[in-house]
Amino acid sequence: MYHPRLYGAFYEMGLRYGKLLYEKANFVLPEINQQKREFGLESYRELKAFYPEVIDEITGFAEGIRDRPENVGAFLLSLGVFETSGQCSVFAFKNEDSVIFGRNYDMLFDFKKFTEGSLIAPKDKYAYISQSDVFIGRSDGINEKGLSIAMSFVNGTRIQPGIGFHFMVRKVLEDCGTVQEAINVLQSATVATANNFLIADCTGEIAVVESAPQGSVVRRLGASDRHVHITNQFITLEMKSFDRGGVTWSKSAERYQGLGNRLASVGNMDLEKAKEILSDKCVCLNLRKERFGTIWSVVANLSELKIERAETKPSPTNYKPETRLDWWLKKRDG
């Protein structure tokens, strides 16, 4: 897993990282077919309206790798649309005095070589720690306000040119300090695909946005509930008709049930229990035949901004502290 530290103006962050990849790793943008390119270019136009600041970063990155911004944008915004996407498990648990977040990212093992655990601190935005398997876009993260977000793929019935989950997650982390602010952002976008987004903040607010091109529904933590979780299907009746299914191979229903059972048995959640749950064989995927499984796992105490990450298949003992957000906040504010 790469560990970039990116901060400053958006263009500068993109240029710095693009140059680094070009000079140190001989990075060249992967080619995409005409269908993906046309879809990506239409989506790129949507992104310009949804989050114009990140266009500056894409422009800088393109200069750094000696390519065109439109090519970078088309590539990024066609990802996760036409091919296998992540089959993930995510939860948030509300204690009396803390909120614990946990996430397994399940993907093809070949994607391990592209994974990033990044500190990102754009100028005039919130700083955050995030994970991804592609440059610029994000799959999950925790920001300085104690807000976390993670996505999971749903096999929807429709795709359309729009904002991919990588940029939905990123805009939330950079602009939002509360769950309600995140919901407002997620529901304002023209989305490309179907996904679940689990959001939690340090005050104890937890929600899931079930999102598809046809619409979205918010599933909130009930008055007597203490936890919410997602895998790879819609749960609400309003959204089930937009879910094609076909994810039995990734044991989505079994993971959802197993994760729910484990969470229901916990009286008080801490990071150690979160690690145990995410490492359990009923939650952690390891499909050797498909060469598919958990390629990173993250746990966090949102109330303390304490973050730990396993950069491969998780076990209770292979998580390491992620301290760069604390380092950055002390550097910035000190």
C-alpha positions as CSV (number, residue, x, y, z in Angstrom):
1,M,0.0,0.0,0.0
2,Y,1.3,3.5,-1.0
3,H,1.1,6.2,1.7
4,P,0.9,9.6,-0.1
5,R,0.8,12.9,1.9
6,L,-1.0,15.5,-0.2
7,Y,-1.7,19.0,1.0
8,G,-2.1,22.5,-0.4
9,A,-4.0,23.8,-3.4
10,F,-5.8,21.2,-5.5
11,Y,-3.7,21.8,-8.6
12,E,-0.5,21.6,-6.6
13,M,-1.6,18.3,-5.0
14,G,-2.4,16.8,-8.4
15,L,0.8,18.0,-10.1
16,R,3.0,16.8,-7.2
17,Y,1.5,13.3,-7.2
18,G,1.4,13.0,-10.9
19,K,5.0,13.9,-11.2
20,L,5.9,11.5,-8.5
21,L,4.2,8.6,-10.2
22,Y,5.6,9.5,-13.6
23,E,9.2,9.9,-12.4
24,K,9.4,7.1,-9.9
25,A,7.0,4.5,-11.2
26,N,6.9,5.3,-15.0
27,F,3.1,5.7,-14.6
28,V,1.1,5.8,-17.8
29,L,-2.7,6.1,-17.8
30,P,-4.3,2.8,-18.7
31,E,-6.2,2.7,-22.0
32,I,-10.0,2.4,-22.0
33,N,-12.3,1.4,-24.8
34,Q,-14.6,3.8,-26.6
35,Q,-17.7,3.0,-24.6
36,K,-15.9,3.8,-21.3
37,R,-14.3,6.9,-22.8
38,E,-17.6,8.4,-23.9
39,F,-19.2,7.5,-20.6
40,G,-16.3,9.0,-18.7
41,L,-16.3,12.2,-20.7
42,E,-20.0,12.8,-20.1
43,S,-19.4,12.1,-16.4
44,Y,-16.5,14.5,-16.4
45,R,-18.8,17.3,-17.4
46,E,-21.1,16.4,-14.5
47,L,-18.1,16.4,-12.1
48,K,-17.1,19.9,-13.2
49,A,-20.5,21.1,-11.9
50,F,-20.6,18.9,-8.8
51,Y,-17.0,19.5,-7.5
52,P,-15.1,22.0,-9.6
53,E,-12.1,22.1,-7.2
54,V,-11.2,18.5,-7.9
55,I,-11.0,19.4,-11.7
56,D,-8.0,21.5,-10.8
57,E,-6.4,18.5,-9.2
58,I,-7.1,16.3,-12.2
59,T,-5.6,19.1,-14.4
60,G,-2.4,19.1,-12.3
61,F,-2.2,15.3,-12.2
62,A,-2.5,15.2,-16.0
63,E,0.3,17.7,-16.4
64,G,2.4,15.6,-14.0
65,I,2.0,12.5,-16.1
66,R,2.2,14.4,-19.4
67,D,-1.4,13.6,-20.4
68,R,-4.6,15.5,-20.9
69,P,-7.1,16.3,-18.1
70,E,-10.0,14.9,-20.2
71,N,-8.2,11.5,-20.5
72,V,-7.6,11.3,-16.8
73,G,-11.2,12.3,-16.0
74,A,-12.6,9.8,-18.5
75,F,-10.6,7.0,-17.0
76,L,-11.4,7.9,-13.4
77,L,-15.2,8.3,-14.0
78,S,-15.6,5.1,-15.9
79,L,-14.1,3.0,-13.1
80,G,-16.5,0.7,-11.1
81,V,-19.2,1.1,-13.8
82,F,-18.6,-1.7,-16.3
83,E,-16.5,-4.1,-14.4
84,T,-16.4,-6.0,-11.1
85,S,-16.5,-3.6,-8.2
86,G,-15.8,-3.9,-4.4
87,Q,-17.8,-6.3,-2.3
88,C,-17.5,-4.7,1.1
89,S,-18.6,-4.9,4.7
90,V,-19.0,-1.7,6.8
91,F,-20.5,-0.9,10.3
92,A,-20.7,1.9,12.8
93,F,-21.5,1.3,16.5
94,K,-22.6,3.9,19.0
95,N,-21.4,3.5,22.6
96,E,-22.4,5.9,25.4
97,D,-19.2,7.9,25.0
98,S,-17.8,7.0,21.6
99,V,-18.5,5.9,18.0
100,I,-16.6,3.0,16.5
101,F,-16.4,2.6,12.7
102,G,-15.2,-0.5,10.9
103,R,-14.7,-1.4,7.2
104,N,-13.5,-4.3,5.1
105,Y,-12.7,-3.5,1.4
106,D,-13.1,-6.6,-0.7
107,M,-11.7,-6.6,-4.2
108,L,-9.7,-8.7,-6.7
109,F,-6.3,-9.6,-5.1
110,D,-4.6,-8.1,-8.2
111,F,-5.7,-4.6,-7.0
112,K,-3.5,-4.8,-3.9
113,K,-0.6,-3.3,-5.8
114,F,-2.7,-0.1,-6.4
115,T,-3.9,0.5,-2.9
116,E,-3.3,3.7,-1.1
117,G,-3.7,4.9,2.5
118,S,-3.5,8.6,2.1
119,L,-3.3,11.8,4.2
120,I,-5.1,14.5,2.2
121,A,-5.4,18.1,3.4
122,P,-6.7,20.4,0.6
123,K,-6.5,24.1,1.2
124,D,-9.6,25.5,2.8
125,K,-11.1,21.9,3.2
126,Y,-11.1,19.3,6.0
127,A,-8.1,17.1,6.3
128,Y,-8.6,13.3,6.3
129,I,-7.1,9.8,6.2
130,S,-8.6,7.8,3.4
131,Q,-8.1,4.5,1.5
132,S,-8.5,3.8,-2.2
133,D,-7.3,1.5,-5.0
134,V,-7.1,4.4,-7.5
135,F,-5.3,7.8,-7.5
136,I,-7.4,10.9,-6.7
137,G,-10.7,9.1,-5.9
138,R,-11.5,7.7,-2.5
139,S,-13.4,4.6,-1.2
140,D,-13.6,5.4,2.5
141,G,-12.1,7.7,5.1
142,I,-12.2,9.6,8.4
143,N,-11.8,13.4,8.5
144,E,-10.7,15.8,11.1
145,K,-14.2,16.5,12.3
146,G,-14.7,12.9,13.3
147,L,-16.9,12.1,10.3
148,S,-16.4,8.7,8.5
149,I,-17.9,7.5,5.2
150,A,-17.5,4.2,3.3
151,M,-19.2,2.9,0.2
152,S,-20.2,-0.6,-0.9
153,F,-21.1,-1.7,-4.4
154,V,-24.7,-2.7,-5.2
155,N,-25.5,-4.4,-8.5
156,G,-28.0,-1.9,-9.7
157,T,-30.5,-2.0,-12.6
158,R,-29.3,1.2,-14.3
159,I,-26.1,3.2,-15.0
160,Q,-25.9,6.7,-16.2
161,P,-23.2,9.4,-16.8
162,G,-22.7,11.0,-13.4
163,I,-20.6,11.1,-10.3
164,G,-18.8,7.9,-9.4
165,F,-18.6,6.8,-5.8
166,H,-14.9,7.7,-5.6
167,F,-15.7,11.4,-5.9
168,M,-18.9,11.2,-3.8
169,V,-16.8,9.9,-0.9
170,R,-14.1,12.4,-1.4
171,K,-16.4,15.5,-1.5
172,V,-18.1,14.3,1.7
173,L,-14.7,14.0,3.5
174,E,-13.5,17.4,2.3
175,D,-16.7,19.4,2.8
176,C,-18.8,17.7,5.6
177,G,-18.5,17.7,9.4
178,T,-21.9,16.0,10.2
179,V,-23.9,13.1,9.0
180,Q,-26.7,15.4,7.8
181,E,-24.3,17.5,5.7
182,A,-23.0,14.3,4.1
183,I,-26.6,13.2,3.3
184,N,-27.3,16.5,1.7
185,V,-24.2,16.1,-0.5
186,L,-24.9,12.5,-1.5
187,Q,-28.5,13.3,-2.4
188,S,-27.6,16.3,-4.4
189,A,-25.5,14.4,-7.0
190,T,-26.4,12.8,-10.3
191,V,-24.9,9.4,-9.5
192,A,-23.5,7.0,-12.0
193,T,-24.2,3.7,-10.3
194,A,-25.9,2.0,-7.3
195,N,-24.1,2.0,-4.0
196,N,-24.6,2.1,-0.3
197,F,-22.9,4.8,1.7
198,L,-22.5,4.4,5.5
199,I,-21.8,7.7,7.3
200,A,-21.1,8.2,11.0
201,D,-19.9,11.2,13.0
202,C,-18.4,11.7,16.5
203,T,-21.7,12.9,18.0
204,G,-23.3,9.5,17.5
205,E,-25.3,10.2,14.3
206,I,-25.2,7.2,12.0
207,A,-27.0,6.7,8.7
208,V,-26.9,4.8,5.4
209,V,-27.8,6.4,2.1
210,E,-29.0,3.7,-0.4
211,S,-28.3,5.4,-3.7
212,A,-29.0,4.7,-7.3
213,P,-29.6,6.6,-10.5
214,Q,-33.3,6.3,-10.0
215,G,-33.2,7.9,-6.5
216,S,-32.1,7.4,-2.9
217,V,-33.4,6.6,0.6
218,V,-31.8,7.3,4.0
219,R,-31.8,4.5,6.5
220,R,-31.1,6.0,10.0
221,L,-30.1,4.6,13.4
222,G,-33.3,3.9,15.3
223,A,-34.0,5.4,18.7
224,S,-33.1,2.1,20.5
225,D,-30.5,1.0,18.0
226,R,-26.8,1.1,18.5
227,H,-25.4,0.0,15.2
228,V,-25.9,0.0,11.5
229,H,-24.1,-2.1,8.8
230,I,-24.0,-2.6,5.1
231,T,-22.8,-5.2,2.6
232,N,-23.8,-5.4,-1.1
233,Q,-27.6,-5.1,-1.3
234,F,-30.3,-2.6,-0.7
235,I,-32.3,-3.2,2.5
236,T,-35.2,-0.7,2.2
237,L,-38.3,-1.7,0.3
238,E,-38.2,1.5,-1.7
239,M,-34.8,0.6,-3.2
240,K,-35.0,-3.1,-3.6
241,S,-36.5,-2.8,-7.1
242,F,-33.3,-1.0,-8.2
243,D,-31.1,-3.9,-7.0
244,R,-30.4,-6.5,-9.6
245,G,-28.9,-9.0,-7.1
246,G,-26.4,-11.5,-8.5
247,V,-23.9,-11.1,-5.7
248,T,-24.4,-14.5,-4.0
249,W,-20.8,-15.4,-5.1
250,S,-19.5,-12.8,-2.7
251,K,-21.6,-14.1,0.2
252,S,-23.2,-10.6,0.6
253,A,-26.3,-11.9,2.4
254,E,-24.2,-14.2,4.7
255,R,-21.9,-11.3,5.5
256,Y,-24.8,-9.0,6.3
257,Q,-26.4,-11.6,8.6
258,G,-23.1,-12.6,10.2
259,L,-22.1,-9.0,10.8
260,G,-25.4,-8.2,12.3
261,N,-25.3,-11.1,14.6
262,R,-21.8,-10.2,15.8
263,L,-22.7,-6.6,16.4
264,A,-25.9,-7.5,18.3
265,S,-23.8,-9.6,20.7
266,V,-21.6,-6.7,21.7
267,G,-22.3,-4.6,24.8
268,N,-19.6,-2.0,24.4
269,M,-17.6,-1.8,21.2
270,D,-13.9,-0.9,21.1
271,L,-11.2,-1.1,18.5
272,E,-10.1,-4.6,19.6
273,K,-13.6,-6.0,19.2
274,A,-14.0,-4.2,15.9
275,K,-10.8,-5.9,14.6
276,E,-12.1,-9.3,15.8
277,I,-15.4,-8.9,14.0
278,L,-13.8,-7.7,10.7
279,S,-11.4,-10.6,10.8
280,D,-14.1,-13.2,11.4
281,K,-14.5,-15.6,8.5
282,C,-18.2,-14.8,8.3
283,V,-17.3,-11.2,7.4
284,C,-13.8,-11.3,5.9
285,L,-13.8,-12.6,2.3
286,N,-11.1,-14.9,1.1
287,L,-12.3,-16.4,-2.2
288,R,-9.2,-18.1,-3.6
289,K,-10.8,-19.5,-6.7
290,E,-12.0,-16.0,-7.7
291,R,-8.8,-14.4,-6.4
292,F,-11.0,-12.0,-4.5
293,G,-11.2,-11.0,-0.9
294,T,-10.4,-8.3,1.7
295,I,-7.4,-6.3,0.7
296,W,-7.6,-3.7,3.5
297,S,-9.5,-3.1,6.7
298,V,-9.9,0.0,8.8
299,V,-11.2,0.6,12.3
300,A,-11.5,4.0,14.0
301,N,-12.7,5.6,17.2
302,L,-14.4,8.7,15.8
303,S,-14.6,10.4,19.1
304,E,-10.8,10.3,19.6
305,L,-9.7,10.3,16.0
306,K,-7.9,7.1,16.6
307,I,-7.4,5.1,13.4
308,E,-5.9,1.7,12.7
309,R,-5.5,-0.2,9.4
310,A,-4.6,-3.6,8.2
311,E,-3.1,-3.4,4.7
312,T,-4.0,-7.0,3.7
313,K,-6.4,-9.7,4.9
314,P,-7.1,-8.6,8.4
315,S,-6.5,-10.5,11.7
316,P,-6.9,-9.1,15.2
317,T,-3.1,-8.6,15.4
318,N,-2.0,-7.1,12.1
319,Y,-3.6,-3.6,12.3
320,K,-1.2,-0.7,12.6
321,P,-1.9,2.8,14.0
322,E,-2.4,5.5,11.4
323,T,-1.1,8.7,13.1
324,R,-0.6,11.1,10.2
325,L,-3.9,13.0,10.7
326,D,-2.9,13.8,14.2
327,W,0.5,14.8,13.0
328,W,-1.0,17.1,10.4
329,L,-3.5,18.8,12.7
330,K,-0.7,19.5,15.2
331,K,1.5,20.9,12.4
332,R,-1.2,23.0,11.0
333,D,-2.7,24.3,14.2
334,G,0.5,24.4,16.3
